[in-house]
């Protein structure tokens, strides 16, 4: 069953923690993303998305590229002012403050879960 994503607040279940999650599913919310913020509480899920950038961002972020089943394809740390290359299999992108994904046990091959 395919999930219908909507903008809002949910919980991300990772191997190491349950994390507050903000979902950005609308064009407007995805475009805004983390721009203009000084940090992020928890994580941000951009959907649908296969790449991100950190142009005009104020802080470094961890980025996890996820397939349609929320399995991690790749994890990268991106400093401000960078453009990430698109991942062909990615359907979602998870963003968090630099270092957070490692603390939560998010790495390539791990399957994440989103709960209400």
The 8 nearest C-alpha neighbors of each residue, nearest first, counted from 0:
[[1, 2, 3, 68, 67, 4, 69, 113],
 [2, 0, 3, 67, 68, 4, 69, 90],
 [1, 3, 4, 0, 5, 67, 68, 113],
 [4, 2, 1, 5, 24, 0, 46, 6],
 [3, 5, 24, 2, 6, 46, 22, 23],
 [6, 4, 24, 7, 3, 22, 23, 25],
 [7, 5, 23, 22, 24, 25, 4, 8],
 [8, 6, 22, 21, 5, 9, 23, 20],
 [7, 9, 21, 20, 22, 10, 19, 6],
 [8, 10, 20, 115, 114, 21, 19, 7],
 [11, 9, 19, 20, 114, 18, 113, 115],
 [12, 10, 113, 18, 20, 17, 112, 19],
 [11, 13, 17, 112, 113, 111, 16, 10],
 [14, 12, 16, 15, 111, 17, 103, 11],
 [15, 13, 104, 16, 103, 12, 105, 111],
 [16, 14, 103, 104, 13, 102, 17, 105],
 [17, 15, 13, 103, 18, 14, 12, 104],
 [16, 18, 12, 11, 13, 10, 19, 15],
 [17, 19, 11, 41, 10, 16, 20, 12],
 [20, 18, 41, 10, 11, 9, 42, 21],
 [21, 19, 42, 10, 9, 11, 8, 43],
 [20, 22, 8, 43, 7, 44, 9, 42],
 [23, 21, 44, 6, 7, 43, 24, 8],
 [24, 22, 6, 28, 45, 29, 25, 44],
 [25, 23, 46, 6, 5, 4, 22, 45],
 [26, 24, 28, 27, 23, 29, 6, 5],
 [27, 25, 29, 28, 30, 24, 23, 31],
 [26, 28, 30, 25, 29, 31, 23, 24],
 [27, 29, 23, 31, 25, 30, 26, 32],
 [30, 28, 32, 23, 26, 31, 27, 45],
 [29, 31, 27, 28, 32, 26, 25, 34],
 [32, 30, 28, 29, 34, 27, 33, 35],
 [33, 31, 29, 30, 34, 28, 23, 43],
 [32, 34, 36, 31, 35, 56, 39, 38],
 [35, 33, 36, 56, 32, 31, 55, 57],
 [34, 36, 33, 56, 37, 57, 55, 31],
 [35, 37, 38, 34, 33, 57, 39, 56],
 [38, 36, 57, 35, 58, 39, 56, 33],
 [39, 37, 36, 96, 40, 58, 33, 57],
 [38, 40, 41, 96, 95, 42, 37, 36],
 [41, 39, 42, 38, 19, 95, 20, 96],
 [40, 42, 19, 18, 20, 39, 95, 43],
 [41, 43, 95, 20, 94, 21, 40, 19],
 [42, 44, 21, 94, 20, 93, 22, 45],
 [45, 43, 93, 22, 92, 23, 21, 46],
 [46, 44, 23, 92, 91, 29, 48, 47],
 [47, 45, 91, 24, 48, 44, 23, 90],
 [46, 48, 91, 90, 45, 24, 49, 92],
 [49, 47, 91, 46, 90, 92, 50, 45],
 [48, 50, 89, 85, 86, 90, 91, 92],
 [51, 49, 85, 83, 48, 84, 86, 92],
 [52, 50, 83, 82, 53, 49, 92, 84],
 [53, 51, 82, 83, 81, 54, 50, 80],
 [52, 54, 79, 80, 81, 56, 55, 82],
 [53, 55, 80, 56, 52, 81, 79, 82],
 [56, 54, 80, 53, 57, 79, 34, 35],
 [57, 55, 53, 79, 54, 34, 58, 35],
 [56, 58, 37, 79, 55, 36, 59, 35],
 [57, 59, 56, 79, 60, 78, 37, 38],
 [60, 58, 78, 97, 79, 77, 96, 76],
 [61, 59, 97, 96, 77, 95, 76, 62],
 [60, 62, 76, 97, 95, 75, 94, 96],
 [61, 63, 94, 75, 74, 93, 76, 60],
 [64, 62, 74, 93, 73, 92, 65, 71],
 [63, 65, 92, 73, 72, 89, 71, 91],
 [66, 64, 71, 69, 91, 89, 70, 72],
 [65, 67, 89, 90, 69, 68, 70, 88],
 [66, 68, 90, 69, 65, 91, 89, 70],
 [69, 67, 66, 70, 110, 65, 111, 90],
 [70, 68, 65, 66, 111, 67, 110, 71],
 [69, 71, 110, 65, 66, 68, 109, 108],
 [70, 72, 65, 107, 108, 109, 73, 64],
 [73, 71, 64, 107, 65, 70, 108, 66],
 [74, 72, 107, 64, 63, 71, 75, 106],
 [75, 73, 63, 62, 106, 64, 107, 61],
 [76, 74, 62, 61, 77, 63, 73, 60],
 [77, 75, 61, 60, 62, 97, 78, 59],
 [76, 78, 60, 59, 61, 75, 79, 81],
 [77, 79, 59, 81, 80, 60, 76, 58],
 [80, 78, 53, 56, 59, 81, 58, 54],
 [79, 81, 54, 53, 55, 78, 56, 82],
 [82, 80, 53, 52, 79, 54, 83, 78],
 [81, 83, 52, 53, 51, 84, 80, 54],
 [84, 82, 51, 52, 50, 85, 81, 77],
 [83, 85, 50, 86, 82, 51, 49, 52],
 [84, 86, 50, 49, 87, 83, 51, 89],
 [87, 85, 89, 49, 88, 50, 84, 64],
 [86, 88, 89, 85, 49, 90, 50, 66],
 [89, 87, 86, 66, 90, 49, 72, 65],
 [90, 88, 66, 49, 65, 86, 64, 87],
 [89, 91, 66, 47, 48, 67, 49, 65],
 [92, 90, 46, 48, 65, 47, 45, 89],
 [91, 93, 64, 45, 63, 44, 48, 65],
 [92, 94, 44, 63, 62, 43, 45, 64],
 [95, 93, 62, 43, 42, 61, 44, 60],
 [96, 94, 42, 61, 60, 99, 97, 39],
 [95, 97, 60, 99, 61, 98, 39, 59],
 [96, 98, 60, 61, 59, 99, 76, 95],
 [97, 99, 101, 100, 96, 102, 61, 60],
 [98, 100, 102, 101, 97, 96, 95, 103],
 [101, 99, 105, 103, 102, 98, 104, 61],
 [100, 102, 104, 103, 99, 98, 105, 106],
 [103, 101, 99, 100, 104, 98, 15, 105],
 [102, 104, 15, 100, 101, 105, 16, 13],
 [105, 103, 101, 15, 14, 102, 106, 100],
 [106, 104, 100, 103, 101, 109, 13, 14],
 [107, 105, 109, 104, 74, 108, 71, 101],
 [106, 108, 71, 73, 72, 109, 74, 105],
 [107, 109, 71, 70, 106, 72, 110, 73],
 [110, 108, 71, 70, 107, 106, 105, 111],
 [111, 109, 70, 69, 71, 108, 112, 68],
 [110, 112, 69, 13, 12, 70, 109, 113],
 [111, 113, 12, 11, 114, 110, 13, 69],
 [112, 114, 11, 10, 12, 111, 9, 115],
 [115, 113, 10, 9, 11, 112, 12, 20],
 [114, 9, 10, 113, 8, 11, 20, 7]]
